[in-house]
Amino acid sequence: MKKIDIGRFSEQFEKEYDFLYENEDRVAGFDEAVAWFDEMLSHDWFKKFVQEFCVFRHDLLTSDRECAAFAFALEALGVLG
């Protein structure tokens, strides 16, 4: 995994979240992104980054939309490649 600039990630997360909100979550890959997020929580590095992000934004990820936005932001920034 590449190093993640949390500020840049947060900006991309907000873009992804807004896109999902505007489209009422009817976006290709939404369900898969949520499932992927849930599966990835078994990896320590992923769990740690989720925790760091929640501290950074002073809020928890509590909805499927937020989890999908998180996954889409990672993908958009090429973090996993």
MDTraj code that builds the backbone (N, CA, C; nanometers):
import mdtraj as md
import numpy as np

residues = "MET LYS LYS ILE ASP ILE GLY ARG PHE SER GLU GLN PHE GLU LYS GLU TYR ASP PHE LEU TYR GLU ASN GLU ASP ARG VAL ALA GLY PHE ASP GLU ALA VAL ALA TRP PHE ASP GLU MET LEU SER HIS ASP TRP PHE LYS LYS PHE VAL GLN GLU PHE CYS VAL PHE ARG HIS ASP LEU LEU THR SER ASP ARG GLU CYS ALA ALA PHE ALA PHE ALA LEU GLU ALA LEU GLY VAL LEU GLY".split()
xyz = np.array([
    [0.0833, -0.1179, 0.0000],
    [0.0000, 0.0000, 0.0000],
    [0.0881, 0.1246, 0.0000],
    [0.0444, 0.2256, -0.0725],
    [0.1164, 0.3523, -0.0789],
    [0.0860, 0.4371, 0.0442],
    [0.1751, 0.5293, 0.0745],
    [0.1521, 0.6234, 0.1845],
    [0.0341, 0.7135, 0.1475],
    [-0.0488, 0.7427, 0.2453],
    [-0.1708, 0.8192, 0.2214],
    [-0.1606, 0.9557, 0.2881],
    [-0.1787, 1.0607, 0.2099],
    [-0.1910, 1.1966, 0.2638],
    [-0.3353, 1.2101, 0.3120],
    [-0.3553, 1.2142, 0.4426],
    [-0.4901, 1.2100, 0.4982],
    [-0.5735, 1.3324, 0.4601],
    [-0.5105, 1.4476, 0.4428],
    [-0.5834, 1.5662, 0.4000],
    [-0.6360, 1.5505, 0.2584],
    [-0.5511, 1.5018, 0.1701],
    [-0.5926, 1.4768, 0.0313],
    [-0.6987, 1.3675, 0.0264],
    [-0.6792, 1.2647, 0.1074],
    [-0.7772, 1.1569, 0.1132],
    [-0.9120, 1.2105, 0.1599],
    [-0.9110, 1.2962, 0.2599],
    [-1.0350, 1.3526, 0.3128],
    [-1.1098, 1.4311, 0.2055],
    [-1.0373, 1.5075, 0.1253],
    [-1.1003, 1.5821, 0.0161],
    [-1.1648, 1.4882, -0.0847],
    [-1.0944, 1.3803, -0.1191],
    [-1.1499, 1.2836, -0.2146],
    [-1.2691, 1.2108, -0.1538],
    [-1.2598, 1.1781, -0.0260],
    [-1.3713, 1.1134, 0.0440],
    [-1.4969, 1.2005, 0.0338],
    [-1.4831, 1.3295, 0.0580],
    [-1.5976, 1.4209, 0.0518],
    [-1.6566, 1.4255, -0.0890],
    [-1.5717, 1.4257, -0.1908],
    [-1.6204, 1.4233, -0.3295],
    [-1.6995, 1.2965, -0.3566],
    [-1.6446, 1.1843, -0.3135],
    [-1.7122, 1.0558, -0.3349],
    [-1.8436, 1.0505, -0.2580],
    [-1.8412, 1.0974, -0.1344],
    [-1.9624, 1.0974, -0.0523],
    [-2.0705, 1.1847, -0.1166],
    [-2.0333, 1.3036, -0.1606],
    [-2.1296, 1.3940, -0.2238],
    [-2.1889, 1.3317, -0.3495],
    [-2.1054, 1.2664, -0.4291],
    [-2.1526, 1.1997, -0.5503],
    [-2.2539, 1.0911, -0.5147],
    [-2.2225, 1.0105, -0.4141],
    [-2.3145, 0.9048, -0.3717],
    [-2.4449, 0.9642, -0.3190],
    [-2.4353, 1.0702, -0.2420],
    [-2.5540, 1.1358, -0.1863],
    [-2.6437, 1.1890, -0.2978],
    [-2.5827, 1.2594, -0.3924],
    [-2.6591, 1.3178, -0.5028],
    [-2.7284, 1.2114, -0.5875],
    [-2.6703, 1.0930, -0.5936],
    [-2.7258, 0.9840, -0.6738],
    [-2.7993, 0.8805, -0.5894],
    [-2.8268, 0.9158, -0.4649],
    [-2.9012, 0.8300, -0.3717],
    [-2.8447, 0.6880, -0.3658],
    [-2.7121, 0.6798, -0.3716],
    [-2.6376, 0.5535, -0.3627],
    [-2.6618, 0.4599, -0.4810],
    [-2.7311, 0.5069, -0.5833],
    [-2.7563, 0.4235, -0.7027],
    [-2.6392, 0.4413, -0.8001],
    [-2.5261, 0.3841, -0.7604],
    [-2.4019, 0.3978, -0.8353],
    [-2.3429, 0.2586, -0.8545],
    [-2.2934, 0.2321, -0.9746],
    [-2.2307, 0.1022, -1.0007],
    [-2.1183, 0.0779, -0.9008],
    [-2.1189, -0.0394, -0.8426],
    [-2.0135, -0.0780, -0.7499],
    [-2.0394, -0.0413, -0.6049],
    [-2.1534, 0.0216, -0.5768],
    [-2.1817, 0.0649, -0.4394],
    [-2.1818, -0.0536, -0.3430],
    [-2.2615, -0.1548, -0.3726],
    [-2.2716, -0.2703, -0.2824],
    [-2.1374, -0.3410, -0.2680],
    [-2.0650, -0.3510, -0.3770],
    [-1.9344, -0.4160, -0.3725],
    [-1.8354, -0.3359, -0.2876],
    [-1.8416, -0.2046, -0.2965],
    [-1.7523, -0.1196, -0.2163],
    [-1.7811, -0.1351, -0.0678],
    [-1.9083, -0.1417, -0.0317],
    [-1.9456, -0.1609, 0.1087],
    [-1.8963, -0.2973, 0.1583],
    [-1.9170, -0.4003, 0.0776],
    [-1.8724, -0.5348, 0.1162],
    [-1.7205, -0.5395, 0.1288],
    [-1.6508, -0.4739, 0.0358],
    [-1.5044, -0.4700, 0.0402],
    [-1.4571, -0.4011, 0.1678],
    [-1.5170, -0.2875, 0.2003],
    [-1.4812, -0.2154, 0.3215],
    [-1.4958, -0.3070, 0.4430],
    [-1.6083, -0.3755, 0.4533],
    [-1.6328, -0.4653, 0.5666],
    [-1.5276, -0.5760, 0.5731],
    [-1.4940, -0.6332, 0.4585],
    [-1.3939, -0.7405, 0.4542],
    [-1.2562, -0.6895, 0.4953],
    [-1.2225, -0.5691, 0.4537],
    [-1.0896, -0.5131, 0.4798],
    [-1.0669, -0.4812, 0.6272],
    [-1.1733, -0.4706, 0.7048],
    [-1.1572, -0.4407, 0.8474],
    [-1.0833, -0.5514, 0.9226],
    [-1.0654, -0.6653, 0.8589],
    [-0.9891, -0.7732, 0.9226],
    [-0.8375, -0.7517, 0.9082],
    [-0.7971, -0.6517, 0.8290],
    [-0.6549, -0.6196, 0.8099],
    [-0.6155, -0.5047, 0.9027],
    [-0.5099, -0.5260, 0.9782],
    [-0.4680, -0.4260, 1.0764],
    [-0.4353, -0.2908, 1.0142],
    [-0.3623, -0.2893, 0.9012],
    [-0.3259, -0.1620, 0.8379],
    [-0.4498, -0.0835, 0.7982],
    [-0.5526, -0.1549, 0.7507],
    [-0.6754, -0.0891, 0.7064],
    [-0.7518, -0.0343, 0.8267],
    [-0.7657, -0.1167, 0.9269],
    [-0.8347, -0.0749, 1.0481],
    [-0.7680, 0.0474, 1.1099],
    [-0.6344, 0.0477, 1.1098],
    [-0.5593, 0.1605, 1.1652],
    [-0.5855, 0.2874, 1.0851],
    [-0.5871, 0.2780, 0.9524],
    [-0.6120, 0.3964, 0.8718],
    [-0.7554, 0.4461, 0.8902],
    [-0.8510, 0.3557, 0.9004],
    [-0.9897, 0.3966, 0.9261],
    [-0.9962, 0.4733, 1.0584],
    [-0.9299, 0.4229, 1.1600],
    [-0.9282, 0.4908, 1.2897],
    [-0.8631, 0.6291, 1.2795],
    [-0.7507, 0.6378, 1.2100],
    [-0.6835, 0.7667, 1.1918],
    [-0.7732, 0.8658, 1.1177],
    [-0.8441, 0.8168, 1.0166],
    [-0.9327, 0.9026, 0.9401],
    [-1.0481, 0.9529, 1.0266],
    [-1.1024, 0.8664, 1.1086],
    [-1.2130, 0.9065, 1.1970],
    [-1.1658, 1.0124, 1.2970],
    [-1.0462, 0.9975, 1.3479],
    [-0.9908, 1.0984, 1.4388],
    [-0.9700, 1.2290, 1.3632],
    [-0.9154, 1.2211, 1.2423],
    [-0.8891, 1.3388, 1.1603],
    [-1.0170, 1.4182, 1.1344],
    [-1.1257, 1.3481, 1.1031],
    [-1.2507, 1.4174, 1.0685],
    [-1.3431, 1.4373, 1.1894],
    [-1.3015, 1.3881, 1.3048],
    [-1.3804, 1.4014, 1.4286],
    [-1.5197, 1.3411, 1.4132],
    [-1.5258, 1.2267, 1.3470],
    [-1.6537, 1.1603, 1.3233],
    [-1.6269, 1.0155, 1.2852],
    [-1.7210, 0.9291, 1.3187],
    [-1.7102, 0.7885, 1.2842],
    [-1.7700, 0.7630, 1.1468],
    [-1.7309, 0.6532, 1.0855],
    [-1.7949, 0.6071, 0.9635],
    [-1.9100, 0.5168, 1.0076],
    [-2.0320, 0.5646, 0.9911],
    [-2.1460, 0.4906, 1.0460],
    [-2.2475, 0.4455, 0.9413],
    [-2.2274, 0.4827, 0.8173],
    [-2.3267, 0.4458, 0.7157],
    [-2.2603, 0.3702, 0.6015],
    [-2.3418, 0.2966, 0.5288],
    [-2.2914, 0.2297, 0.4097],
    [-2.2371, 0.3316, 0.3102],
    [-2.3016, 0.4469, 0.3004],
    [-2.2559, 0.5509, 0.2078],
    [-2.1144, 0.5969, 0.2444],
    [-2.0883, 0.6159, 0.3725],
    [-1.9553, 0.6575, 0.4153],
    [-1.8516, 0.5493, 0.3865],
    [-1.8884, 0.4250, 0.4102],
    [-1.7951, 0.3153, 0.3848],
    [-1.7658, 0.3019, 0.2356],
    [-1.8683, 0.3164, 0.1523],
    [-1.8475, 0.3111, 0.0080],
    [-1.7621, 0.4285, -0.0377],
    [-1.7883, 0.5471, 0.0149],
    [-1.7094, 0.6652, -0.0208],
    [-1.5632, 0.6448, 0.0177],
    [-1.5389, 0.5832, 0.1303],
    [-1.4030, 0.5536, 0.1761],
    [-1.3336, 0.4625, 0.0751],
    [-1.4012, 0.3558, 0.0351],
    [-1.3436, 0.2618, -0.0610],
    [-1.3200, 0.3294, -0.1956],
    [-1.4179, 0.4057, -0.2431],
    [-1.4033, 0.4739, -0.3719],
    [-1.2906, 0.5775, -0.3669],
    [-1.2724, 0.6435, -0.2548],
    [-1.1644, 0.7421, -0.2420],
    [-1.0283, 0.6728, -0.2496],
    [-1.0140, 0.5602, -0.1839],
    [-0.8890, 0.4852, -0.1939],
    [-0.8612, 0.4469, -0.3384],
    [-0.9640, 0.4014, -0.4061],
    [-0.9477, 0.3627, -0.5455],
    [-0.9127, 0.4824, -0.6337],
    [-0.9836, 0.5936, -0.6147],
    [-0.9617, 0.7122, -0.6962],
    [-0.8199, 0.7662, -0.6821],
    [-0.7639, 0.7554, -0.5632],
    [-0.6289, 0.8062, -0.5393],
    [-0.5195, 0.7041, -0.5739],
    [-0.5612, 0.5864, -0.6167],
    [-0.4642, 0.4847, -0.6546],
    [-0.3825, 0.4317, -0.5392],
    [-0.4387, 0.4362, -0.4220],
    [-0.3662, 0.3960, -0.3006],
    [-0.3377, 0.2464, -0.2983],
    [-0.4269, 0.1682, -0.3510],
    [-0.4141, 0.0239, -0.3383],
    [-0.3309, -0.0403, -0.4480],
    [-0.3007, 0.0354, -0.5518],
    [-0.2285, -0.0197, -0.6657],
    [-0.0812, -0.0249, -0.6492],
])
top = md.Topology()
chain = top.add_chain()
for i, resn in enumerate(residues, 1):
    res = top.add_residue(resn, chain, resSeq=i)
    for name in ("N", "CA", "C"):
        top.add_atom(name, md.element.get_by_symbol(name[0]), res)
traj = md.Trajectory(xyz[None], top)
